[in-house]
Amino acid sequence: MIGAPSDDCSIPVADYQSFYALTQEFLMRVQRQADVSMVSFDSLLCDSVRCVTELNGKFLYVDSVHLTHDASLLLAHKLGLSGEE
């Protein structure tokens, strides 16, 4: 588990970066070597201090790493990847 309890259930960005450092490194290597694109939600979910775990009153995760279906749709829409205008 990452982060510390907070009133808004956010995760300190330093904890997030530390927890996912090896995963991020691996994904960047795959992106370079396999010539594929990686979609990151970090810019939508994190600022310089914290990463949110809820958005628009909806929880984003079903566990510590997997987005809910609704969160996936919401974030895809925010990135312009949903095919909807």
C-alpha distances in whole Angstrom, upper triangle without the diagonal:
4,7,9,11,14,17,16,13,13,10,12,14,14,10,10,13,12,9,11,14,15,15,17,20,20,21,23,25,25,27,29,30,31,32,29,28,24,23,20,19,18,21,21,18,17,20,20,18,15,14,15,13,17,20,23,22,20,17,16,13,13,10,7,10,13,15,18,21,22,20,21,25,24,23,25,28,27,27,31,30,30,34,35,36
4,7,9,12,15,15,11,10,7,9,10,10,6,7,10,9,7,10,13,14,14,16,18,19,20,22,24,25,26,28,30,30,31,29,27,23,22,19,17,16,19,19,15,14,17,17,14,12,11,13,12,15,19,22,21,20,16,15,13,14,11,8,10,14,16,18,22,22,19,21,24,23,21,24,27,25,25,29,28,29,33,34,35
4,7,9,12,12,9,8,5,6,8,9,6,7,11,10,9,12,14,17,17,18,20,22,22,24,26,27,28,30,32,32,33,30,28,25,23,20,18,16,18,18,14,13,15,15,12,9,10,11,11,14,18,21,20,19,16,15,14,16,13,10,13,16,17,19,23,23,20,22,25,23,22,25,27,25,26,29,29,30,34,34,35
4,6,10,11,8,8,7,8,11,11,9,11,14,14,13,16,18,21,21,21,24,26,26,27,30,31,31,34,36,36,37,34,32,28,26,23,21,19,21,20,17,15,17,16,13,11,12,12,12,15,19,22,20,20,17,17,16,18,15,13,16,19,19,21,25,25,22,24,27,25,24,28,29,27,28,32,32,33,36,36,37
4,7,8,6,8,8,10,13,14,12,14,17,17,16,19,21,24,23,24,27,28,28,30,33,33,34,36,38,38,39,36,34,30,28,24,22,20,22,21,17,17,18,18,15,12,13,12,12,14,17,20,18,18,15,16,16,17,15,14,17,19,20,21,24,24,21,24,27,25,24,28,29,27,29,32,32,33,36,36,37
4,5,5,6,8,9,13,15,13,14,18,18,18,20,22,25,25,25,28,30,29,31,34,34,34,37,39,39,39,36,34,30,28,24,21,19,21,20,16,15,16,16,13,11,12,11,11,13,15,18,16,17,15,16,16,18,17,15,18,20,20,21,24,23,21,24,26,24,23,27,28,26,27,31,31,32,35,34,35
4,6,8,11,12,16,18,17,17,21,22,21,23,26,28,28,28,31,32,32,33,36,37,36,39,41,41,41,38,35,32,29,26,22,21,22,20,17,16,17,18,15,12,13,11,12,12,14,16,14,15,14,16,17,19,18,17,20,22,21,21,24,23,21,24,26,23,23,27,27,25,28,31,31,31,35,34,34
4,5,9,11,14,17,16,16,19,21,20,21,24,27,26,25,29,30,29,30,34,34,33,36,39,38,38,35,32,28,26,22,19,18,19,16,13,14,14,16,13,10,10,8,8,8,11,13,11,12,11,13,14,16,16,16,18,19,18,18,21,19,17,20,22,19,19,23,24,22,24,27,28,28,31,30,30
4,7,10,12,15,13,13,17,18,17,18,21,24,23,23,26,27,26,28,31,31,31,34,36,36,36,33,30,26,24,21,18,16,18,16,13,13,15,16,13,10,9,7,6,8,11,14,12,12,10,11,11,14,13,12,14,16,15,16,19,18,16,19,21,19,19,22,23,21,23,27,27,27,31,30,31
4,7,9,12,11,10,14,15,14,16,18,21,20,20,23,25,24,25,28,29,28,31,34,33,33,30,27,24,21,18,15,13,15,13,10,9,11,12,10,6,6,5,6,8,11,14,13,13,11,11,12,15,14,12,14,16,15,16,20,18,15,18,20,18,17,21,22,20,21,25,25,26,29,29,29
4,6,8,7,7,10,12,11,12,15,18,17,17,20,22,21,23,26,26,26,29,31,31,31,29,26,22,20,17,14,12,14,14,10,9,11,11,9,5,5,6,7,11,13,17,16,16,13,13,12,15,13,11,12,15,15,17,21,20,17,19,22,20,18,21,23,21,22,25,25,26,30,30,31
4,5,5,6,9,10,11,13,14,18,18,17,20,22,22,22,25,27,26,28,31,32,32,29,27,23,21,18,16,13,14,15,11,9,10,9,6,4,6,9,11,14,16,19,19,19,17,16,16,19,17,14,15,18,18,21,24,23,20,22,24,22,20,23,25,22,23,27,27,29,32,32,33
4,5,5,6,9,10,11,12,15,15,14,17,19,19,19,22,24,23,25,28,29,28,26,23,20,18,15,13,10,11,13,10,7,7,7,5,4,6,9,12,15,16,20,20,20,18,16,16,19,18,14,15,17,18,20,23,23,19,20,23,21,19,21,23,21,21,24,25,27,30,30,31
4,5,5,6,9,10,10,14,15,14,16,19,19,19,22,24,23,25,27,29,29,27,25,21,20,17,16,12,14,16,13,10,11,9,8,8,9,13,15,18,20,23,24,23,21,19,19,22,19,16,16,19,20,23,26,26,22,23,26,25,22,25,27,24,24,27,28,30,33,34,34
4,6,5,6,9,10,13,14,14,16,18,19,19,22,23,24,26,28,29,29,27,25,22,21,17,16,13,16,17,14,12,13,12,10,9,9,12,13,17,19,23,23,22,19,18,17,19,16,13,13,17,18,21,24,25,21,22,26,24,22,24,27,24,24,28,28,30,33,34,35
4,5,5,6,8,11,11,11,14,16,16,17,19,21,21,23,25,26,26,24,22,18,17,13,13,10,13,14,11,9,11,11,10,8,8,11,11,15,17,21,21,20,17,15,14,17,14,11,11,14,15,18,21,22,18,19,22,21,18,21,23,21,21,25,24,26,29,30,31
4,6,5,6,9,10,9,11,14,14,14,17,19,19,20,23,24,24,22,20,17,16,13,13,10,13,15,12,10,12,11,11,10,10,13,15,18,20,24,24,23,20,18,17,20,17,14,13,16,17,21,24,24,20,21,24,23,20,22,24,22,21,25,25,27,30,31,32
4,6,5,8,10,10,11,14,15,16,18,20,20,22,24,25,26,24,23,19,19,16,16,14,17,18,16,14,15,14,13,13,13,16,17,21,23,26,27,25,22,20,19,21,18,14,14,18,19,23,26,26,23,23,27,26,23,25,28,26,25,28,28,30,33,34,35
4,6,8,8,10,12,13,14,16,18,19,20,22,23,24,25,24,22,19,18,16,16,14,17,18,15,14,16,16,15,14,13,15,15,19,21,25,25,23,20,18,16,17,14,11,11,14,17,20,23,24,21,21,25,24,21,23,26,25,24,28,27,28,32,33,35
4,6,5,6,9,10,10,12,14,15,16,18,20,21,22,20,18,15,15,12,13,11,15,16,14,13,16,16,16,14,13,15,15,19,21,25,25,23,20,17,15,17,15,11,10,13,15,19,21,23,19,19,22,22,19,21,24,23,21,25,24,26,29,31,32
4,5,5,6,9,10,11,12,14,15,17,18,20,21,19,18,15,16,14,15,13,16,18,16,15,17,16,17,16,15,18,19,22,24,27,28,26,23,21,19,21,18,15,13,17,19,22,25,26,23,22,25,25,22,23,26,24,23,26,25,28,31,33,34
4,5,5,6,9,10,11,12,14,16,16,18,19,18,18,15,17,15,17,16,19,21,19,18,20,20,20,19,18,21,21,24,26,30,30,28,25,22,20,22,19,16,14,17,19,23,25,27,24,23,26,26,23,24,28,26,25,28,26,29,32,34,35
4,5,5,6,9,10,11,12,14,15,16,17,16,15,12,14,12,14,14,17,19,17,17,20,20,20,19,17,19,19,22,24,27,28,26,23,19,18,19,17,14,11,14,16,20,22,24,21,19,23,23,20,21,24,23,22,25,23,25,28,30,32
4,5,5,6,9,10,10,12,14,15,16,14,13,10,11,10,12,11,14,16,16,15,17,18,19,18,16,18,19,22,23,26,28,25,23,20,18,20,18,15,13,15,17,20,22,24,20,19,22,22,19,20,23,22,19,22,21,24,27,29,30
4,6,5,6,9,10,11,12,14,15,15,14,12,14,13,16,15,17,20,19,18,20,20,21,21,19,22,23,26,27,30,31,29,27,23,22,24,22,19,16,19,20,24,26,27,24,22,26,26,22,23,26,25,22,25,24,27,29,32,33
4,5,5,6,9,10,11,12,14,13,13,11,14,14,17,16,19,21,21,20,23,23,24,23,21,23,23,26,28,31,32,30,27,23,22,23,21,19,16,18,20,23,25,27,24,22,25,26,22,22,26,25,23,25,23,26,29,31,33
4,5,5,6,9,10,10,11,10,10,8,10,10,14,14,17,19,18,19,21,22,23,22,20,22,22,24,25,28,30,27,25,21,20,22,20,18,15,16,18,21,22,24,21,19,22,23,19,19,23,22,19,22,20,22,25,27,29
4,5,5,6,9,10,10,10,9,8,11,11,14,14,16,19,19,19,21,21,23,22,20,23,24,26,27,30,31,29,27,24,23,25,23,21,18,19,20,24,25,26,23,21,24,24,21,20,23,22,19,22,20,23,26,28,30
4,5,5,6,8,10,10,11,11,14,15,18,18,20,23,23,22,24,25,26,26,24,26,27,29,30,33,35,32,30,27,25,27,25,23,20,21,23,26,27,29,26,24,27,27,24,23,27,26,23,25,23,26,28,31,33
4,5,5,6,8,7,9,9,13,14,18,18,20,23,23,23,25,26,28,27,25,27,27,29,29,33,34,31,29,26,24,26,24,23,19,20,21,25,25,27,25,22,24,26,23,21,25,25,22,23,21,24,26,29,31
4,6,6,5,5,6,7,10,12,16,17,18,20,21,22,24,25,27,26,24,26,26,28,28,31,33,30,29,25,24,26,25,23,20,20,21,24,24,26,24,21,23,24,21,19,23,22,19,21,19,22,23,26,28
4,6,5,7,9,10,14,15,19,19,21,23,24,24,26,26,29,28,26,28,29,31,31,34,36,34,32,28,28,30,29,27,23,24,25,28,28,30,27,24,27,28,24,23,26,25,22,23,22,25,26,29,31
4,6,8,11,12,16,18,22,22,24,26,27,27,29,29,32,31,29,31,31,34,34,37,39,36,34,30,29,31,30,28,24,25,26,29,29,31,29,26,28,30,26,25,28,28,24,26,24,27,28,31,33
4,6,9,11,15,17,21,22,24,26,27,27,29,30,32,31,29,31,31,33,33,35,37,35,33,29,28,29,29,27,24,24,25,27,27,29,27,24,26,28,25,23,26,26,23,24,21,24,25,29,31
4,7,10,13,16,20,21,22,24,26,26,28,29,32,31,28,30,30,32,32,34,37,34,33,29,28,30,30,28,24,24,25,28,27,29,27,24,25,27,23,21,24,24,21,22,19,22,23,27,28
4,7,10,13,17,18,20,21,23,24,26,27,30,28,26,27,27,29,28,31,33,30,29,25,25,27,26,25,21,21,21,24,23,25,23,20,21,23,20,18,21,21,18,18,16,19,20,23,25
4,7,10,13,15,16,18,19,20,23,24,27,25,23,24,24,26,25,28,30,27,26,23,23,25,25,23,20,19,19,22,21,23,20,17,19,20,17,15,18,18,14,15,13,16,18,21,22
4,6,10,12,13,15,16,17,20,21,23,22,19,20,21,22,22,25,27,24,23,19,19,21,21,20,16,16,16,19,19,20,18,15,17,18,14,13,16,16,13,15,13,16,18,20,22
4,7,9,11,11,13,15,17,19,21,20,17,18,18,19,18,21,23,21,20,16,17,19,20,18,15,14,13,16,16,17,14,12,13,14,10,9,13,12,9,11,10,13,15,18,19
4,6,7,9,10,11,14,16,18,16,13,14,15,17,16,19,21,19,18,14,15,18,18,16,13,13,12,16,16,17,13,12,14,14,10,10,13,12,10,13,12,15,18,19,20
4,6,5,6,8,11,14,16,13,10,11,12,13,12,15,18,16,15,11,13,16,16,15,12,12,11,14,14,14,11,10,12,11,7,9,11,10,8,12,12,14,17,18,19
4,5,5,5,8,11,12,10,8,10,12,13,13,17,19,17,16,13,14,17,17,15,13,14,13,16,17,17,13,13,15,14,10,13,15,12,11,15,15,17,21,21,22
4,6,6,7,10,12,11,9,11,13,14,13,16,19,18,17,15,17,20,20,18,16,17,16,18,19,18,15,15,16,14,11,13,14,11,10,14,15,17,20,20,20
4,6,8,12,13,11,9,9,11,11,10,12,15,15,14,12,14,18,19,17,16,16,13,16,17,15,12,12,13,11,8,10,11,8,9,12,13,15,18,18,18
4,7,10,11,8,5,5,8,9,9,12,14,13,12,10,12,16,16,14,13,14,12,14,16,15,11,12,14,12,9,12,14,11,12,15,16,17,21,21,21
4,7,7,6,4,6,10,11,11,15,16,16,15,13,14,18,18,15,15,16,15,17,20,18,15,16,18,15,13,16,17,14,14,18,19,21,24,24,24
4,5,6,7,9,12,14,14,16,18,19,18,16,18,22,21,19,18,20,19,21,23,22,18,19,21,18,16,18,19,16,16,20,21,23,26,26,26
4,6,9,12,15,17,17,20,21,22,21,19,21,24,23,20,20,22,21,24,26,25,21,22,24,22,19,22,23,19,20,23,25,27,30,30,29
4,7,10,13,16,16,19,20,21,19,18,19,23,21,19,19,21,21,23,26,25,21,23,25,22,20,23,24,21,21,25,26,28,31,31,31
4,6,10,12,13,16,17,17,16,15,16,19,18,15,16,18,17,20,23,21,18,20,22,19,17,21,22,19,20,23,24,26,29,29,29
4,7,9,11,14,15,14,13,11,12,16,15,12,13,15,14,16,19,18,14,16,18,16,14,17,19,16,17,21,21,22,26,26,26
4,6,7,11,11,11,9,8,10,14,14,12,13,14,12,14,17,15,12,14,16,14,13,16,17,15,17,20,21,21,25,24,25
4,7,10,10,9,6,5,7,10,10,10,11,11,10,11,14,13,10,13,15,13,12,16,17,16,17,21,21,21,25,24,25
4,7,6,5,4,5,8,11,12,13,13,13,11,11,13,11,9,12,14,11,12,15,16,14,17,20,20,20,23,22,23
4,5,5,7,7,10,14,16,16,16,15,12,12,13,10,8,11,12,9,10,13,13,12,14,17,18,17,21,19,20
4,6,9,10,13,16,18,19,19,18,15,14,14,11,10,13,13,9,11,15,13,12,16,18,19,18,21,19,19
4,7,9,13,15,17,18,19,18,15,13,15,12,11,15,15,12,14,17,16,16,19,21,22,20,23,22,22
4,6,9,11,14,15,16,14,11,9,11,8,8,11,12,10,12,15,15,15,18,20,20,18,22,20,21
4,6,8,10,12,12,11,9,8,10,9,8,11,13,11,12,15,16,16,18,21,20,19,23,22,24
4,7,9,10,10,8,6,6,9,8,5,8,10,9,9,13,14,14,16,18,17,17,21,20,22
4,5,7,7,5,4,5,9,10,7,9,13,12,12,15,17,17,18,20,19,19,23,23,25
4,7,8,6,6,6,9,11,10,11,14,15,15,17,19,20,21,23,22,21,24,25,27
4,6,6,8,9,12,14,13,14,17,17,17,19,22,22,22,25,23,23,27,27,30
4,6,9,11,15,16,14,15,18,18,17,19,22,21,22,25,24,24,28,28,30
4,7,10,13,15,12,12,16,16,15,17,20,19,19,22,21,21,25,26,28
4,7,9,12,10,9,13,14,13,15,18,18,18,20,18,19,22,23,26
4,6,8,6,6,10,10,10,12,14,15,15,18,16,16,19,20,22
4,5,5,6,9,10,11,12,14,15,16,18,17,15,19,19,22
4,5,5,6,9,10,11,12,14,16,17,15,13,16,16,19
4,5,5,6,9,10,11,12,14,15,14,12,15,15,17
4,5,5,6,8,10,10,12,14,13,12,16,15,17
4,6,5,6,8,10,11,12,10,10,13,14,16
4,6,5,6,9,10,10,9,7,11,10,13
4,6,5,6,9,10,10,9,12,11,13
4,5,5,6,9,8,9,12,12,14
4,5,5,6,5,5,9,10,12
4,5,5,6,5,8,7,8
4,6,8,8,11,10,10
4,5,8,10,11,11
4,6,7,8,8
4,6,8,10
4,5,8
4,7
4
